[in-house]
């Protein structure tokens, strides 16, 4: 257990956001969301371990979780499977919980699944898009595709979230997501490589 504790890094900003969210929405909803996020990361972890990748560290911040691995030896199909394992776990949980009429928990899992499938790096969808394109067309073409898809998607969604916050005058806890999307848009549109969750150099 102590070895795993040494590999987990949680930022102070995350604790502040969690406290703010709890004051506004209650600890029960926070527990549901955090459990969905934990199962998401567990999905990544299990597939990575099955494929022989070594997990170095888990970083948690206001923008989400980053699973740092030594996955350079994975094939493209293997890495795509590891990347999509997290959203797949959330989707499965959403279906099971929906069948049990646990709508709040099912909604949390489904929302996390759909958000992570956005084609924006370092989200799972953006990484999967890059990996699939690199497998089919090579890293250079994949970088151009990922930058264009990620930049335009992140810019549109980040602007939309900010507009909704201003329009409704609430849901300020969505600000980290909005700023994270806008930062991703600027990074992609300027052609910088995203800070991948698995830190793979190809």
N, C-alpha and C positions, 0 to 999 in steps of 0.2 A: 504493500500500500504506500509506503513512504517513497518508493521509486516512482510511482505514478503521481504522487503529490508534487514531486520535484519537476515533473514534466508538464504541469498545468500552470498556466500563467493567466491570471484574471486581472484586468485593468481596474483602476479606481473608478474610471468613467462608467464601466458596466455596473458597478455597485450603486453608483448615484442614479443611473437610469432605472435600475431595478427598484430602488427605493421610491423614486418619483412615480413610476408606473403603479407600484403597490398603493401609494396614497390616492391615486386617481381612480384605479380600477379594482383594487383589492388584491390580497395575496393569493386567493384561489385561482384567479385568471392567470396570474404570474406563474403559479405552479404548473398549470396546464401547459402554458407556452414553453416553459423551461423543460418540462418532461418531453414535449415534442421535439425540442432542439436536441436534447440528450439522446433520444432514440435515433434522430437523424445522424448524429455523429457516430453512434454505435454502428449504424449501417455501413458507413464508410470504413470504420475500424475493422469490422469483421471481414469484409471483402479484402481489404488490404492485407490483413493477417493471413487469410487463405491464400493470397497470391505471393506471400513471402516478403512483403514490404515491411520495413521497420518504422514504427511510429516514434518520432523524436520528441514531439511536443504538441500540446494543445493550447492555443492562445484564444482568450475570450475578451472581446472589447465591445464597445457600444455599437459597432458595425457588424457584429456576429462572431462566429467561431472560425478559427483557422487551424486545420489539422496539418502539422508539419511532418512530412514523411521522407524517407529515403526510398523513392520509388523509381529511380532512374533505370532500373533493370526491367521494369514492367513493359509489356508490349502495349501498343496503342489500344487494342481491344480490352486488355486487362485493366488499363488505366481508366478507360471509359466506363467499364463496369464498376470500378471503385468510386468514380465520381458520381455516377447515377444511383449508387446504392442508397445514399442518404434520402433523396427524394422518393425512391421506391419504397423505403420503409415508411415514410410519412403517408404515402398514398395507401399502402396496405392498412396502416393503422386507421386512416380516415374511413376506409370502407368498413372495417370491423366495428369501429366506434359508431359510425352512422347506422349500421345494422342494429346496434344495441341502443339506438336513440340517444346517444350521448353527443348531442349536436355541438355543444361548445368545444369539446375536445376534438371531435371530428373536424370542425371548422379550423381549429388551430393547426392540426396536422395538414389539412388540405391547403391552407394558406401558406404554410412553410414550404410545402412541396412546390406549389406554383411559383412562389417568389424565387426559390432557388433554381428553378428551371428557366428563369429569364436568361437570354443570351448575353449576359453582362459578366465579364470577369471581375473579381474572382469567384462569382457565384458558380454553382455547379453547371448550370446551363451554358454559361459562357465558356467554361473550361471544356465541357463536352463538345461544344461546337468547334473550338480550336483543335482539339485532339482528333475529331472525326475528319476535319478538313486537312490536317497535317498528314493523317494516315492516307487520305485519298489523293491529295494534291501537293503535299510537301509543306514544311514549316513556313516558308516565306509567303506562299499563297494563303495559308491558314492565318497568319498574323494579319494580313490585309483584311480577310473576311471577318475575323474576330473584332478587329478595331472598328470596322464600319458598322457591323451589327450591334456590337456592344455600345459604341458611342452614341448612335442614334437612339437606341432603345433607352439607355440610361438617361440621356438628355430629356427625352419626351416624358418618361415616367417621373423623373426628379422634378421637372417643372409642374407636372400634374399634381403630385403630392403637395408641393408648396402652394399651388392654387387652391387645392381642397382645404388645406389648413387655414389659409387666409379667408376663404369663402365661408367656412363653418365657424371660424374663431375658436377651434378646439383641436383636440388630438395632437397636442404639441409634442407628445412622445414619438410621433412619426418623423420629427425633424432629423434625428440621426440617419434614418433610412433615406430621406430626401437628400441630405448632404452627402451621404455615401454614394448615392446614385449619380449626383452631379459631379462628384470627384472622379468617379469611374468614367463618366462621359468625357471629362477634360483629359484624363489620362489616355483614354483610347483614341480620341480625336487628335491628340498630339502625337500619336504613334508610339507611346511608351508601352512596354510590356507590362502586363498586370502581375501583381504579386500573388502568384498561384498558391493555393492551399497546400499543394504537395511540393512546391519548390523544385520542379523537375527541369533540368537543363537538357535540351536535346540538340 
